[in-house]
Amino acid sequence: MSISISISTSISRLLLSSFSYLSSLIITTTSTATRISSPSPSPLQNMNMDMNTNSSSSILLTTEITKNNQQKQKQKQIQTYEPHCSNNNNNNQHQHQHQHQQYEYDYYEYEAPEPYEYLNNCCDDCNYNPYINDISPDPLISMTWNNSNSNSNSNSNSNDDDSNNEDEDENENENYFTPLQIYRTSIPIKQWYVCEEDENDYDGNNNSNDNNNNTDCVSIDQESRKIQIRSNATIGWDWGSERSSWFELISINAINLVDDPRIIITGSISEFNTPYPGKTLPFTKYGNHTYRLETNKELYEGIRYTFLHIKFELPLLTKVKTQTTISSISTAATTTATTDGTSINDVVNNAAAIVEINDYSIVSKIKPIEYTGQFYSSNTLLTKAYYWGAYGVRLNVERDQLNSVLIERGDRVAIQGDGHPTIATALEVFYSKEIMKLVKNVLNSTDNAHQHVVDDYIMAYPLYWCLSSINYLWHVDSSSSSSSSSDSMLTDQKLIQDISFLLDKRINDFLDSNLDITWFGWDDRIGNGWCFHSKNDVCTREGLLSFAGLVIRVTNDFVNILLTMSEEDDEDESQEKYHKKIKNMVMKYQLASKKMTKELRNVPEYPSQFGVHSAANAINAGISTEEEIQQYWMQGNKKGINDTLNDSTTICSFSQFNQYWILQAYGNMMDGIGMEYALKSIDLCWSPMMKLSTGGCFWEMSSPEWLRFMNEGDQAPHLPSYCHPWSSGVTPWLSTQLGGINP
């Protein structure tokens, strides 16, 4: 379905915002389970903003452009499009050839065996959109796949009906998941080198070592891409967007880059412009001339930058006057003495060795899922934020799971709490049968109602799992489900049972001042990480109050989905019994919610001493009145008084995982009073990451203060992950709360 919204706004007199954000908005989704939910007037319709300047905006988006202009934009996009889809599964080198056809030099094939097939059974530009292609960091945003064929591991060029039927059967199989595919990128957006005397300057900012300037240590042939290294140096490549990749080289070479005693050659990968700690290793050689950097057994890392480090172990010539290259090893004619005074004849063959790199590339894996949801606003920041969140999630989609982090550091697994914003984004942006199966599999594997899972001792994490399960249930559409209605009902029953079990564990002690909530976020106001009362490490009161609000919020969300299920028609006796059970659960949790709400409202801190996180969770739980929100958290008439959610210096949490709940709170304020604040908070709390890295993903942690001392591409304090899907919550928020599109 497609929804177009055009809105005229004027400048608002707000502490958080000095200008109006939204002038036009388009959201599209193909989810068959989607409907527009508007129990109350749209927040955007209720904005009543006073003018305090002469500026205003009233921009209506024209969705139709002329056919000629669209064709021109489409043609331009195809010409610069990086990955190329091959419909021949046997031609694994097709992409490499396609990207190098502009260069006039001998073509060498990579010899390393790859774990997945290259992009196939797909269309490069069938999802092309001129408004968003230049904004999204995803090089595959325009690509679509033939769902009936791309799910096969075997060659699928045959038109045989039986073969196609087998593929369709696999697609309907709940235990079958589409294999990953790969593509090769050989053209970086930037390359540079640093000679030994400048080896600390890895980011290529040294103007004397521009790519077009050849010094004694490195020469780069811009036409052939051939690189020659004569002395100690580091070469760096910036590949633009971050990818789930590994690094490979070709060297047609008498010098073995792995075990030649004259040189030590290592490679590095990174998400920022210096080598990532612990990710510098020797290459592994394959065949006659291919070298791969393998930093872990799964090969892939979060890669934006790659580095090649060359160190010559034998004495070097002080000057090289002339040289004759044979393959990739050279001997020099010179009369200059060596640096250690030894005879020139003793070392000339070794010292004048030249390492030659004939090709370099990264190989990236991807789950063949396409964008079924789209977002566009005339405010580029919002559109960019939507697609950054989407891209970070896409990079972390495995064949049948969702990872919590892209760089390998020991926690690259599905985690029930981390996964809530990730699942929400996947369902909004990539909704399909495949994604529904994958999310169901993730929920089952991270369900700790009756099994131990990663980090389930963190008390908030089972509650976030409950929210993800509720979100999944909202998206279930029995009429289009690949499974039968009875199978779907069994899935619903299991999830409902386990949500109930996990909630019952917390309802009675949700406000216990000695509760070991363990972790509630990377923010000093809520504990700055870990807290254990049992170890005399007291959890902060703000963290405990925030946790209490979360318990009530999950209870209320659970009641809402149960109410919907209780209204379904009974088809047989078993369903009648099931629905009766659901109605009893509704009454049980409505009473529990009422009791907990009363207790939380009676704590001495409520509402005047609630902080940012506890106030946000109280709003999301629906326990606060409009008058309380305005008077105690939004008034902002005195500095530091009654401005809990209206202070630009304190509104950003240290992690966008926690910021998601604050963003939701703005959207959940009655009559849309918080919407303008929400949009400004996206600018304050998410945009710094988009300014400090063009990698296309949101980080694990960030602070607006980092803009004061960091440049684009720099390593951030605390070494956060630069592609952490738990920070993607802004993406589903833009669809559901700003756009009003809810399942």
matplotlib code that plots the C-alpha trace (Angstrom):
import matplotlib.pyplot as plt

x = [0.0, 1.1, 0.3, 1.2, 1.0, 1.5, 1.7, 2.3, 4.2, 5.5, 8.3, 7.6, 8.6, 10.1, 13.2, 14.3, 13.4, 14.0, 12.5, 9.9, 11.1, 8.5, 7.1, 6.2, 6.2, 5.7, 5.7, 5.1, 4.8, 3.8, 3.0, -0.3, -0.9, -0.7, -3.5, -3.7, -4.5, -5.9, -7.8, -7.2, -6.5, -3.1, -0.5, 0.5, -3.0, -3.0, 0.2, -0.6, 2.7, 3.1, 5.2, 8.3, 10.0, 9.0, 10.0, 7.6, 7.4, 4.7, 6.1, 4.0, 5.8, 5.2, 5.3, 5.2, 8.1, 8.4, 9.1, 12.2, 13.7, 13.0, 14.7, 17.7, 18.0, 17.6, 20.2, 22.6, 22.1, 22.7, 26.0, 27.3, 25.7, 28.3, 27.2, 26.0, 23.5, 24.3, 21.6, 24.2, 25.2, 28.2, 29.8, 31.2, 33.7, 31.1, 30.9, 34.6, 34.8, 31.9, 33.5, 36.9, 35.8, 36.8, 40.4, 42.9, 45.0, 45.2, 42.4, 43.3, 40.7, 40.5, 41.2, 40.0, 36.9, 33.9, 31.3, 28.3, 27.1, 27.4, 24.3, 21.9, 18.3, 17.9, 17.3, 19.7, 17.2, 13.7, 13.2, 14.7, 13.5, 15.0, 14.2, 16.0, 18.8, 21.2, 20.3, 20.5, 23.9, 22.9, 24.5, 21.8, 18.7, 17.4, 17.9, 15.1, 15.2, 13.1, 11.7, 10.7, 14.3, 16.7, 16.1, 17.8, 21.4, 21.7, 21.8, 18.4, 18.6, 16.3, 12.7, 11.6, 8.3, 9.3, 12.4, 10.3, 7.8, 10.6, 11.8, 8.3, 8.0, 11.3, 9.9, 6.9, 9.0, 9.1, 12.6, 14.1, 15.8, 17.1, 20.9, 23.2, 24.8, 27.9, 29.2, 32.7, 33.6, 36.9, 36.6, 37.1, 36.0, 39.5, 42.9, 46.1, 49.5, 51.8, 55.5, 57.3, 58.1, 54.4, 53.1, 50.8, 48.8, 46.6, 43.7, 45.2, 45.1, 48.8, 48.6, 52.1, 51.1, 48.1, 47.2, 48.5, 51.9, 54.4, 57.2, 60.0, 58.0, 54.8, 53.7, 50.1, 49.1, 45.8, 45.0, 45.8, 45.2, 48.6, 50.5, 54.2, 55.8, 59.5, 60.0, 58.1, 54.6, 50.9, 48.3, 44.7, 41.3, 38.0, 35.1, 32.5, 29.6, 30.3, 29.7, 29.7, 32.9, 36.4, 39.5, 41.3, 44.3, 45.9, 49.6, 51.1, 54.3, 57.7, 57.5, 55.2, 53.3, 52.9, 56.3, 59.0, 61.8, 62.6, 59.3, 56.5, 53.1, 49.9, 46.5, 44.0, 40.3, 38.3, 35.1, 37.1, 40.2, 42.8, 43.2, 40.8, 42.6, 43.4, 42.4, 45.9, 47.0, 49.0, 47.2, 46.2, 47.3, 45.0, 46.1, 49.0, 48.2, 45.2, 45.5, 42.7, 42.7, 40.9, 40.3, 37.7, 36.3, 33.2, 35.4, 33.2, 33.7, 32.2, 34.4, 34.6, 38.4, 41.1, 44.9, 48.0, 51.2, 54.5, 57.8, 61.1, 63.2, 66.6, 68.7, 67.3, 68.9, 69.2, 68.3, 67.0, 68.0, 66.6, 64.7, 63.5, 60.4, 60.0, 56.6, 56.4, 60.0, 62.6, 66.4, 67.9, 71.0, 72.6, 75.9, 74.6, 75.7, 73.3, 72.2, 74.3, 77.5, 77.5, 78.5, 75.9, 76.4, 75.5, 72.1, 70.9, 68.7, 67.0, 67.0, 65.5, 62.7, 59.4, 56.1, 53.4, 49.7, 47.7, 44.2, 42.4, 38.8, 36.3, 33.8, 30.5, 27.8, 24.1, 20.8, 18.7, 15.8, 14.4, 13.0, 9.2, 8.8, 10.0, 10.1, 10.7, 10.5, 11.5, 13.6, 16.7, 17.7, 14.6, 14.9, 18.6, 18.0, 15.3, 17.7, 20.7, 18.7, 17.4, 20.9, 22.4, 19.8, 20.1, 23.9, 23.2, 20.6, 22.1, 20.5, 18.1, 19.1, 19.6, 23.0, 23.5, 26.7, 28.6, 32.3, 33.4, 34.2, 32.7, 29.0, 28.0, 24.9, 21.1, 20.3, 16.8, 17.0, 19.3, 17.1, 13.9, 14.7, 16.3, 13.2, 10.9, 13.0, 13.1, 9.3, 8.7, 11.3, 11.8, 8.4, 8.0, 7.3, 11.0, 11.4, 8.4, 9.9, 13.3, 11.8, 9.8, 13.0, 14.8, 12.0, 12.1, 15.9, 16.0, 12.9, 14.0, 10.7, 11.9, 15.5, 18.7, 19.6, 22.3, 22.1, 18.7, 19.9, 19.4, 15.9, 14.8, 15.7, 12.9, 10.5, 12.0, 11.6, 7.9, 7.6, 9.2, 6.8, 3.8, 5.1, 5.4, 1.9, 0.6, 2.2, 0.8, -1.7, -3.2, -4.7, -1.3, 0.8, 2.8, 1.6, -1.9, -4.3, -3.9, -0.1, -0.4, -2.6, -0.2, 2.6, 0.3, -0.5, 3.1, 4.2, 1.2, 1.9, 5.6, 4.9, 2.5, 5.1, 7.8, 5.4, 4.3, 7.9, 8.1, 4.6, 5.0, 8.5, 8.5, 9.1, 11.3, 14.1, 16.5, 15.9, 18.9, 17.9, 21.6, 21.7, 19.4, 21.6, 24.9, 24.0, 25.2, 21.7, 20.5, 23.5, 26.2, 26.1, 26.0, 24.5, 24.0, 22.6, 23.9, 27.4, 26.8, 26.6, 23.3, 21.2, 20.3, 16.8, 16.3, 17.1, 14.7, 11.9, 12.5, 12.4, 9.1, 7.6, 8.8, 7.0, 3.7, 4.2, 4.7, 1.6, -0.5, 0.8, 0.1, -3.5, -3.9, -2.9, -5.0, -8.1, -7.6, -7.3, -10.4, -12.5, -11.7, -14.5, -14.6, -14.4, -14.5, -14.7, -10.9, -10.7, -13.7, -11.8, -8.7, -10.5, -12.2, -8.7, -7.6, -10.5, -9.6, -6.0, -7.2, -9.0, -6.0, -3.5, -5.8, -6.1, -2.3, -1.7, -4.1, -2.4, 1.1, 0.1, -1.2, 1.9, 4.3, 2.3, 2.5, 6.3, 7.7, 9.6, 6.6, 6.4, 8.6, 11.8, 11.5, 14.4, 14.6, 14.4, 11.8, 9.6, 9.8, 8.8, 6.0, 4.6, 5.0, 3.2, 0.3, 0.4, 0.9, -1.8, -1.4, -1.3, 1.5, 3.5, 3.2, 3.7, 6.5, 8.4, 7.8, 7.2, 10.8, 10.0, 13.0, 16.4, 16.6, 13.0, 10.2, 12.1, 13.0, 12.0, 12.6, 16.3, 18.6, 21.6, 20.3, 17.7, 20.2, 20.9, 24.4, 23.0, 20.4, 19.0, 17.7, 17.0, 14.3, 12.1, 12.5, 11.6, 8.6, 7.5, 7.5, 5.3, 3.0, 2.3, -1.4, -2.6, 0.8, 2.4, 5.7, 6.0, 8.1, 10.4, 10.7, 11.9, 14.4, 15.7, 16.5, 18.7, 20.3, 20.8, 21.1, 22.5, 26.0, 26.7, 25.7, 28.1, 31.0, 30.9, 29.6, 29.5, 25.7, 25.1, 24.2, 26.7, 26.4, 26.9, 27.3, 27.2, 26.5, 29.6, 31.8, 31.2, 33.4, 36.6, 36.0, 36.3, 34.5, 35.9, 37.7, 37.7, 35.1, 35.8, 35.1, 35.5, 31.8, 30.5, 29.9, 27.2, 24.9, 21.3, 20.0, 20.3, 17.9, 14.7, 14.3, 13.4, 10.3, 9.4, 9.3, 6.9, 4.6, 4.4, 5.3, 3.5, 0.8, 1.2, 0.7, 0.0]
y = [0.0, 3.6, 6.6, 10.1, 12.8, 16.5, 18.9, 22.6, 23.7, 26.9, 27.7, 26.6, 28.3, 25.3, 24.9, 21.9, 23.2, 26.5, 25.4, 23.1, 19.7, 18.2, 19.7, 16.6, 12.9, 9.8, 6.3, 3.1, -0.4, -3.7, -5.5, -7.4, -7.0, -3.2, -0.9, 2.8, 3.0, 6.3, 5.9, 9.6, 12.5, 12.4, 14.1, 16.1, 17.4, 18.7, 20.7, 24.3, 26.2, 29.8, 31.9, 33.6, 34.4, 35.5, 32.2, 29.4, 26.4, 25.0, 22.5, 19.9, 17.0, 16.2, 12.5, 12.5, 13.5, 13.5, 10.2, 11.6, 12.9, 9.6, 7.7, 10.0, 9.6, 5.9, 5.6, 7.7, 5.4, 2.2, 3.6, 4.3, 1.3, -0.7, -4.4, -6.1, -9.0, -12.1, -14.6, -17.2, -19.0, -20.6, -17.2, -16.3, -13.9, -12.0, -9.1, -8.6, -8.5, -6.1, -3.6, -3.7, -3.4, 0.3, -0.5, -1.6, -4.2, -8.0, -9.5, -12.0, -14.2, -14.5, -18.1, -18.2, -20.3, -18.2, -19.5, -18.3, -17.8, -14.4, -12.2, -14.1, -14.4, -10.7, -7.4, -4.5, -1.6, -3.0, -1.2, 2.0, 5.2, 8.5, 10.2, 7.8, 6.1, 8.9, 9.2, 5.5, 4.1, 0.7, -0.2, -2.8, -0.7, -0.9, -4.7, -7.3, -11.0, -13.7, -15.3, -18.5, -19.2, -17.3, -19.6, -22.6, -23.6, -25.3, -23.8, -22.5, -21.7, -24.5, -23.8, -27.2, -27.1, -29.8, -27.8, -24.7, -26.6, -27.9, -24.3, -23.2, -26.1, -25.0, -21.5, -22.8, -24.9, -23.2, -24.7, -23.4, -20.0, -18.3, -18.7, -15.6, -14.2, -12.2, -9.4, -8.1, -4.4, -3.4, 0.4, 2.3, 5.9, 6.8, 5.2, 6.5, 5.4, 6.5, 6.0, 4.8, 8.2, 9.0, 5.6, 7.1, 9.1, 6.3, 8.5, 9.8, 13.5, 14.0, 16.1, 15.2, 11.5, 12.1, 9.2, 11.1, 11.7, 8.8, 8.8, 6.4, 4.1, 3.6, 4.2, 3.8, 3.4, 5.1, 3.5, -0.1, 0.1, -1.6, -0.7, -1.0, -0.8, -0.2, 0.4, 0.3, 1.7, 1.4, 1.6, 2.4, 2.1, 3.7, 1.7, 4.2, 2.4, -0.2, -3.7, -7.2, -8.2, -9.7, -8.3, -10.0, -9.2, -10.4, -10.3, -12.0, -12.4, -14.0, -12.6, -14.7, -12.3, -14.9, -16.4, -14.4, -13.8, -10.4, -8.8, -8.9, -8.2, -7.9, -6.6, -4.7, -4.0, -1.3, 0.6, 3.8, 5.3, 3.5, -0.3, -1.9, -3.3, -7.0, -7.0, -6.9, -10.3, -12.0, -13.0, -16.5, -17.5, -19.4, -20.8, -19.0, -15.3, -14.7, -13.5, -13.2, -11.6, -14.0, -12.4, -15.0, -18.4, -16.7, -14.5, -11.4, -8.2, -4.8, -3.2, 0.4, 0.7, -1.8, -1.5, -3.2, -3.0, -3.7, -3.9, -4.9, -6.9, -6.6, -3.4, -0.9, 1.1, 4.8, 5.8, 4.0, 5.7, 3.4, 0.2, -2.6, -4.5, -8.2, -9.4, -8.0, -8.2, -5.7, -5.2, -1.8, -0.4, 2.1, 3.3, 4.2, 2.5, 0.7, 2.2, -0.1, 0.2, -3.2, -3.9, -3.0, -6.4, -8.2, -6.8, -5.4, -8.4, -8.4, -4.7, -3.6, -6.0, -4.4, -5.7, -5.5, -5.6, -6.3, -6.0, -5.4, -5.8, -6.6, -9.4, -8.7, -11.0, -10.1, -11.7, -11.5, -9.5, -6.4, -3.2, -3.6, -0.4, 3.1, 6.5, 9.9, 13.4, 16.7, 16.9, 14.9, 14.2, 12.1, 10.2, 9.6, 8.4, 6.0, 4.3, 4.3, 2.3, 0.0, -0.6, -1.4, -4.0, -5.5, -6.0, -8.0, -10.3, -13.9, -16.8, -17.6, -15.1, -11.5, -10.5, -7.9, -6.5, -6.6, -6.4, -9.7, -9.1, -12.2, -11.0, -11.4, -13.5, -13.0, -11.4, -11.1, -7.6, -6.0, -7.5, -5.5, -2.5, -4.8, -6.9, -3.9, -2.4, -5.7, -6.1, -2.5, -2.2, -5.8, -7.4, -10.7, -14.3, -14.9, -12.1, -13.4, -16.9, -15.5, -13.3, -16.3, -18.3, -15.5, -15.3, -19.1, -19.2, -16.2, -17.3, -17.8, -18.8, -22.4, -22.3, -20.4, -17.8, -15.2, -12.4, -13.6, -12.6, -9.0, -8.4, -6.0, -8.4, -10.9, -7.9, -6.6, -10.1, -9.9, -6.6, -8.2, -11.1, -8.8, -6.9, -10.1, -11.1, -7.8, -8.6, -12.1, -12.3, -15.8, -15.4, -14.8, -16.9, -19.7, -22.0, -23.2, -21.4, -24.1, -23.9, -20.1, -20.5, -22.9, -20.3, -17.6, -19.8, -20.6, -17.0, -15.9, -18.6, -17.6, -13.8, -14.6, -16.7, -14.0, -11.2, -13.1, -13.3, -9.5, -8.2, -8.9, -7.4, -4.8, -2.0, -3.8, -1.4, -4.3, -5.7, -6.8, -5.4, -6.0, -3.7, -1.1, 0.9, 2.6, 5.8, 7.0, 8.1, 4.5, 2.7, 3.2, -0.5, -3.2, -3.2, -6.0, -5.4, -8.9, -7.6, -4.3, -2.5, -0.6, 0.0, 3.7, 4.8, 6.2, 2.7, 1.0, 3.5, 3.1, -0.7, -0.4, 1.7, -0.9, -3.7, -1.8, -0.9, -4.5, -5.5, -2.9, -3.9, -7.5, -6.6, -4.8, -7.8, -10.1, -7.9, -8.2, -12.0, -12.3, -10.6, -13.3, -15.6, -19.1, -21.7, -24.8, -25.9, -25.8, -22.1, -21.3, -22.6, -20.8, -17.5, -17.9, -18.4, -15.2, -13.2, -14.5, -13.4, -9.9, -9.4, -10.7, -8.4, -5.4, -5.7, -6.2, -3.1, -1.0, -2.2, -1.5, 1.9, 2.9, 1.8, 3.6, 6.8, 6.7, 6.6, 9.8, 10.7, 10.8, 12.9, 15.8, 13.8, 11.4, 11.6, 11.4, 7.6, 7.0, 9.8, 8.3, 4.9, 6.3, 8.0, 4.8, 2.9, 5.3, 6.1, 9.9, 12.5, 15.3, 17.8, 16.0, 15.7, 19.4, 20.7, 18.5, 17.4, 19.8, 23.2, 24.4, 27.8, 27.8, 26.2, 22.8, 22.9, 21.0, 20.5, 16.8, 16.1, 19.6, 20.2, 19.7, 19.2, 16.2, 14.6, 12.3, 9.0, 7.5, 4.7, 5.0, 1.7, 3.7, 6.7, 4.7, 4.7, 8.4, 9.0, 6.8, 8.9, 12.0, 10.3, 8.9, 12.3, 13.1, 15.3, 15.3, 17.8, 16.0, 15.4, 18.5, 17.6, 14.1, 15.3, 17.7, 14.8, 12.8, 15.7, 16.0, 12.3, 10.4, 12.9, 13.2, 9.6, 10.5, 13.5, 11.6, 8.6, 8.0, 4.3, 4.1, 2.5, 3.8, 3.1, 1.2, 4.4, 8.1, 11.6, 14.9, 16.2, 14.0, 16.5, 18.9, 16.9, 14.2, 14.4, 12.2, 8.7, 9.0, 6.3, 7.2, 7.1, 3.8, 1.9, 1.4, -0.8, 1.3, -0.9, -1.8, -2.6, -1.9, 1.8, 1.5, 2.3, 5.6, 3.7, 1.9, 5.0, 7.1, 4.6, 3.8, 6.9, 9.7, 8.2, 6.5, 3.2, 0.4, -3.4]
z = [0.0, -0.5, 1.6, 0.7, 3.4, 2.6, 5.6, 5.9, 8.9, 10.4, 12.8, 16.3, 19.5, 21.3, 23.5, 21.6, 18.1, 16.4, 13.1, 11.7, 10.5, 8.3, 5.2, 3.2, 3.8, 1.8, 3.3, 1.4, 2.5, 0.9, 4.1, 3.7, 7.4, 7.4, 8.1, 9.1, 12.7, 13.9, 17.2, 17.8, 15.4, 13.8, 15.9, 12.9, 12.4, 15.9, 15.8, 16.7, 16.5, 17.3, 15.0, 16.4, 13.2, 9.7, 8.1, 7.3, 5.0, 3.0, 0.6, -1.2, -2.7, -6.3, -6.7, -10.5, -12.5, -16.3, -18.0, -19.7, -16.4, -14.7, -17.5, -17.3, -13.6, -13.8, -16.6, -14.5, -11.5, -13.4, -14.8, -11.3, -9.7, -7.9, -7.4, -10.5, -10.6, -12.6, -13.5, -14.2, -11.0, -12.6, -13.5, -10.1, -11.6, -13.6, -11.2, -11.0, -14.8, -15.0, -12.6, -14.3, -17.9, -17.8, -17.1, -19.8, -18.2, -17.9, -15.9, -13.2, -11.5, -7.7, -6.7, -3.1, -2.6, -1.6, 0.9, -1.0, -4.6, -6.2, -6.7, -8.9, -9.9, -9.3, -10.9, -10.4, -10.6, -10.3, -7.0, -8.3, -6.6, -7.7, -4.4, -2.1, -4.1, -3.5, 0.2, 1.2, 2.0, 0.7, -2.6, -3.2, -2.4, -5.9, -6.2, -6.1, -6.2, -7.9, -4.8, -6.5, -7.7, -5.6, -2.7, -4.3, -3.6, -7.0, -10.4, -11.3, -15.1, -16.0, -16.8, -15.8, -14.0, -11.6, -10.6, -10.1, -8.0, -5.8, -5.3, -4.3, -1.9, -0.2, 0.1, 1.9, 4.3, 7.7, 8.2, 4.9, 4.7, 1.6, 1.4, 1.6, -1.5, -2.1, -4.3, -5.0, -4.7, -6.4, -6.6, -3.3, -2.9, -1.7, -1.5, 0.0, 1.3, 4.1, 3.9, 7.0, 8.4, 8.4, 9.5, 12.2, 9.6, 8.3, 7.3, 4.1, 5.1, 4.3, 1.1, 0.1, -0.2, -2.5, -4.7, -7.8, -6.3, -6.5, -4.0, -3.5, -1.2, -3.3, -6.9, -8.0, -11.7, -11.9, -15.3, -14.4, -10.6, -10.2, -7.0, -6.5, -3.0, -2.7, 1.0, 4.3, 3.8, 4.7, 2.0, 2.9, 1.2, 2.1, 0.6, 1.5, 3.1, 5.7, 4.6, 5.9, 4.2, 3.9, 2.2, -0.8, -2.9, -6.1, -6.6, -9.7, -8.0, -7.6, -4.0, -1.8, 0.4, 3.1, 3.7, 1.8, 4.3, 2.8, 3.8, 6.4, 4.9, 7.0, 6.5, 8.7, 8.6, 10.4, 10.8, 11.3, 9.7, 11.8, 12.0, 14.4, 17.5, 17.1, 13.5, 11.9, 10.7, 7.9, 4.7, 3.8, 0.3, -2.2, -5.5, -7.3, -6.7, -4.3, -0.8, 1.8, 5.2, 7.5, 10.9, 12.2, 11.1, 9.6, 7.4, 7.5, 9.6, 9.6, 7.0, 5.8, 5.7, 4.7, 5.1, 3.7, 5.8, 4.1, 6.1, 4.4, 6.7, 4.9, 4.4, 2.0, -0.7, 0.2, -3.4, -6.5, -9.8, -12.4, -12.3, -14.5, -13.5, -14.1, -13.0, -9.5, -8.5, -9.7, -9.6, -9.6, -11.2, -8.9, -7.5, -4.1, -0.9, 1.4, 4.7, 6.8, 4.8, 3.2, -0.3, -2.9, -4.6, -1.4, -1.1, -4.4, -5.2, -1.9, -1.1, -4.4, -4.3, -5.3, -4.0, -6.6, -6.0, -9.2, -7.7, -4.4, -3.4, -0.6, -0.9, 0.9, 2.0, 2.0, 2.7, -0.5, 0.9, -0.7, 0.6, 0.8, 2.8, 1.8, 3.5, 2.0, 3.6, 2.2, 5.3, 4.2, 7.7, 8.4, 5.1, 5.8, 9.3, 8.1, 5.6, 7.9, 10.4, 7.7, 6.3, 9.7, 10.3, 6.8, 7.3, 10.4, 8.8, 8.6, 6.8, 9.7, 12.5, 13.3, 14.8, 17.5, 16.1, 12.8, 13.9, 15.4, 19.1, 20.8, 21.0, 17.4, 18.1, 18.4, 21.8, 23.0, 24.4, 21.8, 19.1, 19.8, 17.6, 15.0, 14.7, 14.6, 11.7, 9.8, 10.0, 8.9, 6.0, 4.8, 5.5, 3.6, 4.2, 4.5, 7.2, 9.1, 9.2, 10.2, 13.0, 14.2, 14.3, 16.2, 18.8, 19.3, 19.7, 22.2, 24.2, 27.8, 29.2, 29.3, 28.2, 28.9, 26.3, 26.0, 28.6, 29.9, 33.5, 32.4, 33.8, 31.0, 28.2, 28.5, 28.6, 25.3, 23.9, 24.9, 23.0, 19.9, 20.2, 20.4, 17.4, 15.5, 16.4, 15.1, 11.7, 11.4, 8.7, 8.6, 5.1, 3.6, 5.9, 4.3, 7.1, 7.8, 10.1, 12.7, 12.6, 12.9, 15.9, 17.6, 17.1, 18.6, 21.6, 22.3, 22.2, 24.3, 26.9, 27.1, 27.3, 30.1, 31.9, 31.7, 32.7, 35.8, 37.0, 37.2, 38.1, 41.8, 42.3, 39.6, 42.1, 44.6, 45.6, 46.0, 42.6, 40.6, 37.3, 36.3, 33.2, 31.8, 29.5, 28.9, 30.6, 34.0, 34.9, 34.7, 36.0, 33.3, 32.6, 35.3, 38.8, 41.3, 44.7, 45.7, 45.1, 46.9, 43.6, 44.0, 40.9, 40.5, 41.5, 38.0, 36.6, 38.9, 38.2, 34.4, 34.8, 36.6, 33.8, 31.3, 33.1, 33.0, 29.3, 28.3, 30.3, 28.5, 25.1, 25.9, 26.9, 23.5, 21.4, 23.6, 23.1, 19.3, 19.5, 21.7, 19.1, 16.4, 15.3, 16.7, 14.0, 16.2, 19.8, 20.3, 19.2, 21.4, 24.4, 23.4, 23.0, 26.4, 27.9, 26.1, 27.6, 31.1, 30.5, 29.4, 32.7, 34.7, 33.1, 33.1, 36.9, 37.2, 35.1, 37.2, 40.4, 39.2, 37.8, 41.2, 43.0, 40.6, 40.7, 44.5, 44.8, 46.3, 43.2, 40.9, 38.9, 39.8, 40.3, 37.4, 35.1, 31.3, 31.1, 33.8, 32.5, 29.0, 30.2, 32.3, 29.2, 27.1, 29.9, 29.8, 33.5, 33.1, 32.4, 29.9, 32.7, 34.5, 31.3, 30.5, 34.1, 35.3, 32.2, 29.3, 30.8, 30.7, 32.1, 34.4, 33.7, 35.3, 36.6, 35.0, 31.8, 32.1, 28.5, 27.2, 27.7, 24.7, 26.9, 28.7, 26.4, 24.5, 26.2, 25.7, 23.6, 20.9, 22.2, 25.2, 23.0, 21.2, 24.2, 24.7, 21.0, 21.5, 24.5, 22.4, 19.9, 22.6, 24.2, 23.9, 21.1, 19.4, 21.7, 21.6, 17.8, 17.1, 20.0, 18.7, 15.3, 16.9, 19.1, 16.0, 14.9, 18.3, 19.1, 15.8, 13.3, 15.0, 13.9, 10.3, 10.4, 12.0, 9.7, 6.1, 6.8, 6.7, 10.1, 13.5, 16.4, 19.6, 21.7, 20.8, 22.2, 20.6, 22.4, 20.2, 17.4, 19.3, 18.8, 16.2, 12.4, 9.9, 10.0, 13.4, 16.1, 18.7, 22.5, 24.2, 20.9, 20.2, 17.4, 14.3, 13.0, 15.9, 14.9, 18.3, 17.5, 14.5, 16.4, 14.6, 11.5, 12.7, 14.7, 11.5, 9.9, 12.8, 15.0, 12.6, 9.6, 11.6, 9.7, 12.2, 11.8]

ax = plt.figure().add_subplot(projection="3d")
ax.plot(x, y, z, "-o")
ax.set_aspect("equal")
plt.show()
